[in-house]
Amino acid sequence: MHKAVFLQLGATLLATAIAAVFFGVRGAVSAALGGLAVVVPSWLFALRLAALARRQSASHVTAFVVGELVKVLSIVGLLVLVLVLYPDAHWGALLIALVLTLKANLFAFLVKT
């Protein structure tokens, strides 16, 4: 699970570098904030799953679904917070970083452990 978070962080760094080249500092900051809005909740979710795996419980599926719901709501909340606190955000850079970071999980299956 942590492998997916590191891939998301790498995608965020890549999107930030690309946004810096094409959109300047404003785009780089927007891309970094958009990517981190996904990475932080994913990292907390991974920590929660690791702690849950150590417990003997029959409600692992319920905890996973609730954790995923909290993660998605956290991502939406952080994006709203970014747009409120940084109104000069470059929408294109933010959305590109957001999509790249969300789709980085697909590559987690390709990386050998």
C-alpha positions, 0 to 999 in steps of 0.5 A: 500500500505504501508503494502506491503512495510513493508512486502518487508522490512521484507523480505529484513531483513529476506534474509539479516539474512539468507545470513549472516548465509550462505554467511557471511558479503559479502552475507549479504551486497549483500542481503541488497542492493538487497532488498533495490533496491526494497524497496526504489522505492516501498516506493516512489511509495506508497507515490505517490499513497497516494498523488494521491488518495487525488486528484480528477482526471480522470487520475488515471490509467495513473498515476498508469501505469507511476508510475509503469514504473518509479518504475521498471526502478528505480529498474533496475537502482539501481541494476546496481548502486549496481553492479557498486559501490559494484563489490564484490557483492555475486550474489546468495545472491543478487538474492535471496533477490531480488526475496524474496522482489519482491514476498513479495507483494503476502503476503500483501493480507493475512495480515489483516489491 
